[in-house]
Structure formats: C-alpha cells, structure tokens
Amino acid sequence: MSTKKDKFTKRDILYMNLALNLARARHGLTGNNPSVGCLIVKNDEILSIGQTGYNGKPHAEFNAIKNSNKSLIDSKMYITLEPCNHYGKTPPCTNEIIKNKISEVIYSIEDIDKKVKGKSFNILRSKNIIVKKGLLKKNIKDFYSPYFFNRKKKLPYVTGKIALSKNNLIYSKGTKRITTLNTDKMTHFLRYKNDSILISYKTLNKDNPKLNCRIKSLGKFSPKRIILDSYLKTKTNSYIFKTANKNNTIIFFNKADKRKFLLFKKKGIQLIKINLIKEKYFDIKKIFKKLYNLGCRNLLVEGGKELTKNILSKKLFNEFYLIKSQKKLSKLVDHIEFKYFKDLTQNYKNKININTKIGKDSITLYKKR
C-alpha cells in the first residue's frame, strides 16, 4: 500500500537513478512517446533492464520483462514514468506487470497523458501490488520537461545553437571554422538527440551544410532536414538537395515557378506552402505547429542571424546554446555580428555555464525558468 509520503531506501534511489540514466540514453529517439527507463530487481539483484524502443515502441516495461531470463515473481520494478494502462499500439504495461506477478512497483512521476494519468496506481493496487511514487521527482520531472511541453503546447521542444568568435561575429568572409573540433562533436550530439533540424535557405546556400550526425555509428539517427525557403531558391547542386528524399527533407515555401516546383517534387522533397506575414516573413509559430502535427517533437535550430533573431524575439526557443570561441575574426571584410544578448538575458533567465573540459570554447546554455 502507498502512503502520501512514501519512504525510500538508498538502494531505491540508486536503482531509480539507473532507470533515469536508461531514459536519458534514449531521449530524442522515441518518436511521439516519452523515453522511459525501467529496472527489475529481486533480492537486491538486477534481473533486467528496459528502455522505450526506438520510435516509441515497445515500452520500457515490456522490454524489461521480455529481456529477463529469470522468474519475475515477487520482484520489484523501478520506472521513471507511470506505466501505461490502456490499449494503443501496444498492450497496457500494467497487464504485463500483473501477469508476471511483480509484487512492487515504484515509479517517479505521473504521466501527463489523460488516458494514463493517475489510473495505473489504482489498477496495480487493486491486484495487491505495492505501489509507490515520487522517488527522484524533481530530477525526473526536469528530464521530462520537453515531453510535458510537447503535450501541453502541441509544439516541438525547440533548441537553438549559434557559434560566435571572441569579438561576437557569426561570420567573416574567408573564415570557414569558428569553433574547435571538440565543440563540433557537441553539435553532432545535439543533432543525434533531435529528430529534426531547421535552417534557412540562405544558410544552406552560403554554407552548403550536411546537417547530419557524424558521430561514429550514429549517422542513422541524423535529424530530418527542415528548410525555410520562400521562393524555392535552394541550390540544386547543394548537398541537401542531392541527398533529399521523401523521408528526410521538408521545405516550407510560399511561391515558386512551375518548373522548379516540379523539379523539387520529383526529387521527393516534401513541399509545404505557407502564407507569409506582410509578404516577407514566415509565421514561425505556425511552422512549429505544423511540424508538431507531422511528428516533430525535438527541433534543433542552427539558424543564421535573421532566423535566430526571429525565434529569440518571439521567445520560441525552449533552450539556447551560445558557443563562444577564443578566436577573433576580421571586421574589415564582409561579416555578420551577433547583437541579441539582450533578448537572451531578458527572455531566458536560467543561465548555465557548461564546463566541457575538452577545448577552449566556452558554452553557455540559456533556458526559460
């Protein structure tokens, strides 16, 4: 039976931390479903572990039960999130828990999904299973903030990133690299952890980026490429165009001549027509809503000056990485300066200095409170 204030042992805390690490490892790779971690323990021995499957199924509890080669009778299950109790694409996890005669379940927080929220507690308890909740509640609630944001706002969780020189330039003609190779690895990790990546056609045409994850063996998790291109000016000799197909590239546009439209369609690119504000700007929030409806849950923006300014001013970033190099760039040639520190400090009060210990670049993470 559970009380209002369940008591937990040091072992309980250890096992839930392990479950949280399992969930963290799969974050961003579980489609529309949250990433959940699960441990099954008996007599202080870990019998099995489970994570939410890639693209969201099977669920972590099902995987943990399936992965065990020992009897689970009278075992204890630790789960980061309330187990599901309804039929969807998979059977209810509560049914699997009951069927395998697990005697105690500890989950950290309730699911925000109305089909699930608060119901599993009573279902399991009605079968004489001990149920406790609230363990590591603050840490795990913080971890699920992107998932809760998705569910409440029907928008993707948006992460911004921009790299500056020591004298605050994001571009100086003739300079290809601002940050170190070690910092580049963090960029690829962010791409790995986000299902989609957004840039403008100007950045595409100027830099000819690949926008993929180039961490060894993780290339298959590269994000879907999203391009803002009002008049389909994307260069057809660019890497993005040459490697585009119906599954990996979306372009939002407003007008295009028939020949170019058909050329892009033939390539398999998903073209989405959107009205412009004052015949000049995309409505970014409308685009984010459209991306959510298309299944995007975690969006990385690697924008240039204009796109970054637009999203910052509308407070649509959930978090923002400001990377600063120790390298100075020339202002005597064509250059672009970052001037939006005021927007960052006013709109994103939670400032975290990240000590990477891998290079000279400084990384600051700004988050909404």
C-alpha positions in Angstrom: 0.0 0.0 0.0 1.2 3.6 -0.7 1.0 6.5 1.7 1.0 10.1 0.9 4.7 10.3 1.7 6.3 7.1 0.6 9.7 6.2 2.2 12.6 5.1 0.0 15.9 3.5 0.8 19.3 4.4 -0.5 19.0 1.3 -2.8 15.7 2.6 -4.1 17.4 5.9 -5.0 20.3 4.0 -6.7 18.0 1.9 -8.8 15.8 4.8 -9.9 19.0 6.8 -10.9 19.9 3.8 -13.1 16.4 3.9 -14.6 16.8 7.6 -15.3 20.1 7.1 -17.0 18.5 4.5 -19.2 15.8 7.0 -20.1 18.3 9.7 -20.8 20.3 7.5 -23.2 17.2 7.0 -25.4 16.0 10.6 -25.2 15.1 12.1 -28.5 14.9 8.7 -30.2 11.4 7.5 -29.2 9.2 9.4 -31.6 5.9 10.7 -30.1 6.4 8.7 -26.9 8.5 9.7 -23.9 11.7 7.9 -23.3 11.3 5.7 -20.2 13.8 3.7 -18.2 13.0 0.6 -16.2 14.8 -1.8 -13.9 13.5 -5.1 -12.4 15.2 -6.1 -9.1 14.8 -9.1 -6.8 16.7 -9.8 -3.6 19.0 -6.8 -4.4 19.9 -8.3 -7.8 19.1 -6.5 -11.0 17.3 -9.1 -13.1 16.6 -7.0 -16.2 16.6 -3.5 -17.7 14.5 -1.9 -20.4 14.2 1.3 -22.4 11.5 2.6 -24.6 12.1 1.2 -28.1 13.3 3.4 -31.0 10.4 5.4 -32.4 8.4 4.7 -29.2 7.6 1.0 -29.0 7.8 -1.4 -27.3 7.6 0.4 -24.0 10.4 0.1 -21.4 8.4 -2.1 -19.0 7.6 -4.6 -21.7 11.2 -4.7 -22.8 12.5 -5.2 -19.3 10.1 -8.1 -18.8 11.0 -9.6 -22.1 14.7 -9.2 -21.5 14.6 -11.2 -18.3 15.6 -14.9 -18.3 14.6 -15.4 -14.7 11.3 -15.6 -12.9 9.9 -12.2 -12.0 7.6 -13.4 -9.3 7.8 -11.2 -6.2 10.3 -8.8 -7.9 10.3 -5.0 -7.7 10.1 -2.7 -10.7 11.5 0.8 -10.9 10.1 3.1 -13.7 10.8 6.7 -14.4 7.2 7.4 -15.6 3.8 6.0 -14.7 3.2 2.8 -16.7 0.5 2.9 -19.4 -2.8 1.2 -18.6 -4.7 1.4 -21.9 -4.6 -0.3 -25.3 -2.9 1.7 -28.0 -0.2 0.5 -30.4 0.9 -1.8 -27.6 -1.0 -3.6 -24.8 -1.1 -2.0 -21.4 2.1 -2.3 -19.4 0.0 -2.7 -16.2 -1.3 -6.0 -17.7 2.2 -7.3 -18.2 3.2 -6.3 -14.7 0.2 -8.1 -13.2 0.6 -11.2 -15.4 4.3 -11.6 -14.4 3.4 -11.3 -10.7 5.7 -8.4 -9.9 5.0 -7.6 -6.3 6.1 -3.9 -6.0 6.2 -1.0 -8.5 8.0 2.3 -7.9 7.5 5.0 -10.5 8.7 8.6 -10.1 6.0 10.8 -11.6 2.6 10.6 -13.2 2.2 10.7 -16.9 0.6 13.9 -18.4 -1.4 11.8 -20.9 -5.0 11.9 -19.7 -5.6 8.3 -20.8 -2.9 7.3 -18.3 -2.6 9.9 -15.6 -3.2 8.6 -12.1 -5.0 5.5 -13.2 -2.2 2.9 -13.0 -1.8 3.4 -9.3 -5.3 2.1 -8.6 -5.2 -0.6 -11.2 -2.0 -2.1 -9.7 -3.0 -1.6 -6.1 -6.3 -3.4 -6.8 -4.2 -6.5 -7.6 -2.4 -6.3 -4.2 0.7 -4.9 -5.8 2.6 -2.4 -3.6 2.8 0.9 -5.5 5.0 3.9 -4.6 5.7 7.1 -6.4 7.6 10.3 -6.1 11.2 9.0 -6.0 13.7 11.5 -7.6 10.6 13.5 -8.5 12.4 16.8 -9.2 15.2 15.3 -11.3 12.9 13.2 -13.4 10.3 16.0 -13.8 13.1 18.2 -15.2 14.1 15.4 -17.6 10.5 15.1 -18.9 10.1 18.8 -19.4 10.4 18.5 -23.2 7.7 15.8 -23.2 5.4 17.8 -21.0 5.9 20.8 -23.2 5.0 18.8 -26.3 1.8 17.5 -24.7 0.7 20.8 -23.2 1.5 23.2 -26.1 1.3 20.8 -29.1 4.6 22.2 -30.2 8.1 20.7 -30.6 10.7 21.4 -27.9 13.0 23.9 -29.7 16.7 24.1 -29.0 18.8 26.9 -30.6 22.5 26.9 -31.2 24.9 29.5 -32.5 28.7 29.9 -32.5 30.4 33.3 -32.1 34.0 34.5 -32.4 35.6 36.2 -29.4 34.5 39.5 -30.9 30.9 38.3 -31.4 30.9 37.5 -35.1 29.0 34.6 -36.5 30.5 35.0 -40.0 33.6 36.7 -41.5 34.4 36.2 -45.2 37.2 33.8 -45.8 36.9 32.0 -42.4 35.4 28.5 -42.5 35.7 27.5 -38.9 35.0 29.4 -35.7 35.0 26.7 -33.0 37.2 23.7 -32.3 36.8 20.2 -33.5 35.8 19.1 -29.9 32.9 21.6 -29.9 31.8 20.3 -33.3 31.3 16.9 -31.5 28.7 18.6 -29.2 26.9 19.9 -32.3 26.7 16.4 -33.7 25.5 15.1 -30.4 22.7 17.7 -30.4 21.8 16.5 -34.0 21.7 13.0 -32.7 19.3 13.9 -29.9 16.8 16.0 -32.0 14.5 14.4 -34.6 14.5 17.5 -36.9 16.9 20.4 -37.7 15.8 23.8 -39.1 17.8 26.3 -41.2 17.0 28.9 -43.8 17.8 28.6 -47.5 20.3 31.5 -47.0 22.4 29.4 -44.6 22.0 26.4 -46.9 23.2 28.3 -50.0 26.1 30.0 -48.1 27.5 27.1 -46.2 26.3 24.0 -48.1 25.9 22.1 -44.8 25.2 18.4 -44.4 23.1 18.7 -41.2 23.7 15.1 -40.3 25.2 13.4 -37.2 28.8 12.4 -37.9 29.4 10.6 -34.6 30.6 7.1 -35.4 27.8 4.6 -35.8 25.1 7.2 -35.0 24.6 8.5 -38.6 21.3 6.6 -38.9 19.9 8.9 -36.2 20.5 12.1 -38.2 17.6 14.6 -38.0 15.1 15.3 -40.7 16.2 18.5 -42.6 13.7 21.4 -42.5 14.3 24.3 -44.8 12.6 27.7 -44.8 12.7 28.9 -48.5 10.0 31.4 -49.5 10.6 31.1 -53.3 12.5 27.8 -53.6 15.9 29.4 -54.0 17.7 26.3 -52.6 20.6 25.5 -54.8 20.1 22.2 -56.7 23.8 21.4 -56.5 23.8 21.6 -52.7 24.4 18.5 -50.5 20.9 18.8 -49.0 19.1 18.8 -52.4 21.3 16.0 -53.8 20.6 13.7 -50.8 16.9 14.6 -50.4 14.1 12.1 -50.3 10.5 11.9 -49.1 11.6 10.9 -45.6 14.4 13.2 -44.8 13.7 16.7 -46.2 10.8 19.2 -45.8 10.8 22.7 -47.4 8.4 25.4 -46.4 7.8 27.8 -49.3 5.3 30.4 -50.5 5.8 30.8 -54.3 7.7 29.0 -57.0 7.7 28.7 -60.8 6.2 25.5 -62.1 9.5 24.1 -63.4 11.3 24.5 -60.1 8.3 23.2 -58.1 8.2 20.0 -60.3 11.9 19.6 -60.0 11.8 19.6 -56.2 8.7 17.3 -56.1 10.4 14.9 -58.5 13.3 14.7 -56.0 10.8 13.5 -53.4 11.1 16.6 -51.2 8.0 17.3 -49.1 6.9 20.9 -50.1 4.6 22.7 -47.8 3.1 26.0 -48.9 2.7 28.6 -46.1 1.5 32.2 -46.3 3.9 35.0 -45.5 3.4 37.8 -43.0 3.5 41.1 -44.9 4.6 39.1 -47.9 8.0 38.8 -46.3 8.3 36.6 -43.2 7.1 33.1 -42.3 5.0 32.8 -39.2 7.4 30.7 -37.2 4.9 29.5 -34.6 2.6 28.3 -37.4 5.5 26.3 -38.9 6.3 24.8 -35.5 2.7 23.8 -35.1 2.8 22.2 -38.5 6.0 20.3 -37.6 4.4 19.0 -34.4 1.5 17.7 -36.4 4.0 16.0 -38.7 5.6 14.2 -35.7 8.4 16.5 -34.8 9.0 16.6 -31.1 12.5 17.9 -30.6 13.7 20.5 -33.1 17.3 21.9 -33.3 17.7 25.3 -35.0 21.1 26.0 -36.5 20.0 29.4 -37.8 21.8 32.4 -39.1 21.3 35.9 -37.9 17.8 36.6 -39.1 16.2 33.2 -38.2 17.8 33.2 -34.8 16.7 36.8 -34.1 13.1 36.0 -35.2 12.8 33.0 -32.9 14.6 34.7 -30.0 12.4 37.8 -30.2 9.2 35.6 -30.1 10.6 33.6 -27.1 10.1 30.4 -29.0 13.3 28.7 -28.1 13.0 26.5 -25.1 16.7 26.5 -24.6 19.7 28.1 -26.4 23.3 27.2 -26.6 25.7 30.1 -27.1 29.1 28.9 -28.1 32.0 31.4 -27.9 35.4 30.8 -29.5 38.7 32.3 -28.3 39.3 33.2 -32.0 38.9 36.8 -33.2 37.5 37.3 -36.7 38.1 40.2 -39.1 35.6 43.0 -39.3 37.5 44.5 -42.3 35.8 42.1 -44.7 32.1 41.1 -45.2 30.9 39.9 -41.8 27.8 39.3 -39.6 27.7 40.3 -35.9 25.5 38.7 -33.2 23.7 41.5 -31.4 21.0 39.8 -29.4 22.5 39.3 -26.0 19.7 41.4 -24.5 17.0 39.1 -25.9 18.8 36.1 -24.4 19.3 37.6 -20.9 15.8 39.1 -20.7 13.9 36.1 -22.1 16.0 33.2 -20.7 16.8 33.8 -17.1 18.2 30.4 -16.3 21.9 30.6 -17.4 24.2 27.6 -17.1 27.9 27.7 -17.9 28.9 24.3 -19.3 32.4 23.2 -18.5 33.3 20.7 -21.2 36.9 20.3 -20.3 37.5 19.3 -23.9 38.6 22.6 -25.5 39.0 26.3 -25.3 35.5 27.3 -26.4 33.0 28.4 -23.8 29.4 27.1 -23.9 26.5 28.8 -22.1 23.1 27.2 -22.0 20.1 29.6 -21.6 16.8 28.2 -20.6 13.4 29.5 -19.7 12.7 29.3 -16.0 
